[in-house]
Amino acid sequence: MIVQFTLNGKEAEADIRPDAILLDVLRELGCSSVKCGCETTNCGLCTVWIDGVSRLSCSVLAASVEGRKITTLEGVGKEAEEFGAFLAAEGAEQCGYCSPGFIMNVLAMVRELSDPSIDEIKEYLSGNLCRCTGYMGQLRAIQKYLKAREEGRACV
Protein backbone atom coordinates (compact mmCIF):
# COMPACT_ATOMS: atom_id res chain seq x y z
CA MET A 1 0.00 0.00 0.00
CA ILE A 2 1.28 3.46 -0.88
CA VAL A 3 1.03 6.27 1.69
CA GLN A 4 1.74 9.88 0.79
CA PHE A 5 2.49 12.63 3.29
CA THR A 6 4.66 15.68 3.84
CA LEU A 7 7.92 14.92 5.62
CA ASN A 8 9.88 17.88 6.94
CA GLY A 9 8.27 20.17 4.38
CA LYS A 10 8.75 17.89 1.35
CA GLU A 11 6.33 15.52 -0.30
CA ALA A 12 7.09 11.91 0.61
CA GLU A 13 5.75 8.52 -0.39
CA ALA A 14 6.30 5.08 1.05
CA ASP A 15 5.23 1.61 0.02
CA ILE A 16 4.19 0.08 3.33
CA ARG A 17 2.65 -3.03 4.81
CA PRO A 18 -0.77 -2.34 6.38
CA ASP A 19 0.69 -3.00 9.85
CA ALA A 20 3.83 -0.85 9.43
CA ILE A 21 4.51 1.62 12.22
CA LEU A 22 5.53 5.17 11.46
CA LEU A 23 8.85 4.87 13.33
CA ASP A 24 10.08 2.17 10.94
CA VAL A 25 8.89 4.02 7.83
CA LEU A 26 10.60 7.25 8.90
CA ARG A 27 13.87 5.43 9.56
CA GLU A 28 13.64 3.77 6.14
CA LEU A 29 13.22 7.25 4.66
CA GLY A 30 16.47 8.37 6.30
CA CYS A 31 15.23 10.09 9.45
CA SER A 32 17.89 8.75 11.79
CA SER A 33 16.82 11.06 14.63
CA VAL A 34 13.70 8.92 15.17
CA LYS A 35 14.87 6.13 17.47
CA CYS A 36 13.41 3.02 19.02
CA GLY A 37 14.11 2.76 22.71
CA CYS A 38 11.29 0.69 24.15
CA GLU A 39 8.51 -0.22 21.66
CA THR A 40 6.04 0.36 24.51
CA THR A 41 5.44 4.16 24.31
CA ASN A 42 7.41 4.72 27.51
CA CYS A 43 10.64 6.45 26.49
CA GLY A 44 9.90 9.32 24.08
CA LEU A 45 12.85 8.56 21.79
CA CYS A 46 10.58 8.25 18.75
CA THR A 47 8.79 11.59 19.21
CA VAL A 48 7.75 13.35 16.01
CA TRP A 49 5.13 15.97 15.22
CA ILE A 50 2.08 14.98 13.25
CA ASP A 51 0.36 18.12 12.03
CA GLY A 52 2.31 20.02 14.68
CA VAL A 53 1.37 17.79 17.63
CA SER A 54 3.89 15.59 19.47
CA ARG A 55 3.27 11.90 18.93
CA LEU A 56 5.19 8.73 19.63
CA SER A 57 5.87 7.29 16.20
CA CYS A 58 6.17 3.77 17.64
CA SER A 59 2.44 3.88 18.39
CA VAL A 60 1.22 5.27 15.06
CA LEU A 61 0.31 3.11 12.10
CA ALA A 62 2.03 4.52 9.03
CA ALA A 63 -1.17 4.17 7.02
CA SER A 64 -2.81 6.76 9.28
CA VAL A 65 -0.49 9.56 8.14
CA GLU A 66 -1.87 9.72 4.60
CA GLY A 67 -2.01 13.42 3.68
CA ARG A 68 -0.59 14.55 7.04
CA LYS A 69 2.45 16.69 7.86
CA ILE A 70 5.21 14.84 9.69
CA THR A 71 8.11 16.71 11.28
CA THR A 72 11.21 15.05 12.71
CA LEU A 73 14.28 16.62 14.29
CA GLU A 74 15.74 16.88 10.78
CA GLY A 75 12.91 19.29 9.96
CA VAL A 76 13.51 21.77 12.80
CA GLY A 77 17.25 22.26 12.25
CA LYS A 78 18.06 25.78 13.50
CA GLU A 79 15.65 25.66 16.44
CA ALA A 80 16.87 22.20 17.48
CA GLU A 81 20.49 23.26 17.17
CA GLU A 82 19.86 26.35 19.26
CA PHE A 83 18.13 24.47 22.09
CA GLY A 84 20.77 21.74 21.82
CA ALA A 85 23.40 24.36 22.65
CA PHE A 86 21.52 25.15 25.88
CA LEU A 87 21.52 21.41 26.71
CA ALA A 88 25.25 21.16 26.04
CA ALA A 89 26.01 24.26 28.11
CA GLU A 90 24.31 22.58 31.09
CA GLY A 91 26.05 19.24 30.51
CA ALA A 92 22.62 17.74 29.91
CA GLU A 93 23.19 15.96 26.60
CA GLN A 94 25.48 13.22 27.96
CA CYS A 95 25.30 10.31 25.48
CA GLY A 96 22.74 12.13 23.33
CA TYR A 97 20.63 9.08 22.54
CA CYS A 98 17.45 10.56 24.03
CA SER A 99 18.12 14.10 22.81
CA PRO A 100 16.18 14.06 19.50
CA GLY A 101 12.88 13.00 21.08
CA PHE A 102 13.46 15.26 24.06
CA ILE A 103 14.21 18.27 21.86
CA MET A 104 11.11 17.61 19.74
CA ASN A 105 8.95 17.62 22.87
CA VAL A 106 10.59 20.74 24.32
CA LEU A 107 10.01 22.63 21.06
CA ALA A 108 6.38 21.42 20.98
CA MET A 109 5.94 22.53 24.59
CA VAL A 110 7.31 25.98 23.75
CA ARG A 111 4.68 26.30 21.01
CA GLU A 112 1.86 25.04 23.21
CA LEU A 113 2.48 26.56 26.66
CA SER A 114 3.24 30.16 27.46
CA ASP A 115 5.49 30.77 30.46
CA PRO A 116 5.22 27.22 31.86
CA SER A 117 5.99 26.61 35.52
CA ILE A 118 8.59 24.02 36.50
CA ASP A 119 5.77 21.60 37.37
CA GLU A 120 4.15 22.13 33.95
CA ILE A 121 7.50 21.50 32.26
CA LYS A 122 8.00 18.29 34.24
CA GLU A 123 4.47 17.11 33.42
CA TYR A 124 4.79 17.91 29.71
CA LEU A 125 8.09 16.07 29.43
CA SER A 126 7.29 13.18 31.78
CA GLY A 127 7.34 10.66 28.92
CA ASN A 128 10.92 11.45 27.90
CA LEU A 129 13.36 9.13 29.63
CA CYS A 130 17.07 9.80 30.01
CA ARG A 131 19.37 7.31 31.66
CA CYS A 132 22.36 9.66 31.89
CA THR A 133 21.53 13.11 33.21
CA GLY A 134 19.26 13.01 36.23
CA TYR A 135 17.09 15.68 34.54
CA MET A 136 18.29 18.72 36.54
CA GLY A 137 20.61 19.89 33.76
CA GLN A 138 17.79 19.44 31.27
CA LEU A 139 15.44 21.54 33.42
CA ARG A 140 18.06 24.28 33.76
CA ALA A 141 18.59 24.25 29.99
CA ILE A 142 14.85 24.56 29.35
CA GLN A 143 14.50 27.44 31.80
CA LYS A 144 17.47 29.29 30.27
CA TYR A 145 16.15 28.66 26.75
CA LEU A 146 12.70 29.99 27.71
CA LYS A 147 14.29 33.08 29.27
CA ALA A 148 16.40 33.67 26.15
CA ARG A 149 13.29 33.40 23.97
CA GLU A 150 11.45 35.85 26.22
CA GLU A 151 14.34 38.30 25.94
CA GLY A 152 14.52 37.86 22.16
CA ARG A 153 17.88 36.09 22.25
CA ALA A 154 16.56 32.82 20.81
CA CYS A 155 14.44 31.64 17.88
CA VAL A 156 10.82 32.64 18.15
C-alpha positions in Angstrom: 0.0 0.0 0.0 1.3 3.5 -0.9 1.0 6.3 1.7 1.7 9.9 0.8 2.5 12.6 3.3 4.7 15.7 3.8 7.9 14.9 5.6 9.9 17.9 6.9 8.3 20.2 4.4 8.8 17.9 1.4 6.3 15.5 -0.3 7.1 11.9 0.6 5.8 8.5 -0.4 6.3 5.1 1.0 5.2 1.6 0.0 4.2 0.1 3.3 2.6 -3.0 4.8 -0.8 -2.3 6.4 0.7 -3.0 9.9 3.8 -0.8 9.4 4.5 1.6 12.2 5.5 5.2 11.5 8.9 4.9 13.3 10.1 2.2 10.9 8.9 4.0 7.8 10.6 7.2 8.9 13.9 5.4 9.6 13.6 3.8 6.1 13.2 7.3 4.7 16.5 8.4 6.3 15.2 10.1 9.4 17.9 8.8 11.8 16.8 11.1 14.6 13.7 8.9 15.2 14.9 6.1 17.5 13.4 3.0 19.0 14.1 2.8 22.7 11.3 0.7 24.2 8.5 -0.2 21.7 6.0 0.4 24.5 5.4 4.2 24.3 7.4 4.7 27.5 10.6 6.5 26.5 9.9 9.3 24.1 12.9 8.6 21.8 10.6 8.2 18.8 8.8 11.6 19.2 7.8 13.4 16.0 5.1 16.0 15.2 2.1 15.0 13.2 0.4 18.1 12.0 2.3 20.0 14.7 1.4 17.8 17.6 3.9 15.6 19.5 3.3 11.9 18.9 5.2 8.7 19.6 5.9 7.3 16.2 6.2 3.8 17.6 2.4 3.9 18.4 1.2 5.3 15.1 0.3 3.1 12.1 2.0 4.5 9.0 -1.2 4.2 7.0 -2.8 6.8 9.3 -0.5 9.6 8.1 -1.9 9.7 4.6 -2.0 13.4 3.7 -0.6 14.6 7.0 2.5 16.7 7.9 5.2 14.8 9.7 8.1 16.7 11.3 11.2 15.0 12.7 14.3 16.6 14.3 15.7 16.9 10.8 12.9 19.3 10.0 13.5 21.8 12.8 17.2 22.3 12.3 18.1 25.8 13.5 15.6 25.7 16.4 16.9 22.2 17.5 20.5 23.3 17.2 19.9 26.3 19.3 18.1 24.5 22.1 20.8 21.7 21.8 23.4 24.4 22.7 21.5 25.1 25.9 21.5 21.4 26.7 25.2 21.2 26.0 26.0 24.3 28.1 24.3 22.6 31.1 26.1 19.2 30.5 22.6 17.7 29.9 23.2 16.0 26.6 25.5 13.2 28.0 25.3 10.3 25.5 22.7 12.1 23.3 20.6 9.1 22.5 17.5 10.6 24.0 18.1 14.1 22.8 16.2 14.1 19.5 12.9 13.0 21.1 13.5 15.3 24.1 14.2 18.3 21.9 11.1 17.6 19.7 9.0 17.6 22.9 10.6 20.7 24.3 10.0 22.6 21.1 6.4 21.4 21.0 5.9 22.5 24.6 7.3 26.0 23.8 4.7 26.3 21.0 1.9 25.0 23.2 2.5 26.6 26.7 3.2 30.2 27.5 5.5 30.8 30.5 5.2 27.2 31.9 6.0 26.6 35.5 8.6 24.0 36.5 5.8 21.6 37.4 4.2 22.1 33.9 7.5 21.5 32.3 8.0 18.3 34.2 4.5 17.1 33.4 4.8 17.9 29.7 8.1 16.1 29.4 7.3 13.2 31.8 7.3 10.7 28.9 10.9 11.4 27.9 13.4 9.1 29.6 17.1 9.8 30.0 19.4 7.3 31.7 22.4 9.7 31.9 21.5 13.1 33.2 19.3 13.0 36.2 17.1 15.7 34.5 18.3 18.7 36.5 20.6 19.9 33.8 17.8 19.4 31.3 15.4 21.5 33.4 18.1 24.3 33.8 18.6 24.2 30.0 14.9 24.6 29.4 14.5 27.4 31.8 17.5 29.3 30.3 16.2 28.7 26.8 12.7 30.0 27.7 14.3 33.1 29.3 16.4 33.7 26.1 13.3 33.4 24.0 11.5 35.8 26.2 14.3 38.3 25.9 14.5 37.9 22.2 17.9 36.1 22.2 16.6 32.8 20.8 14.4 31.6 17.9 10.8 32.6 18.1 
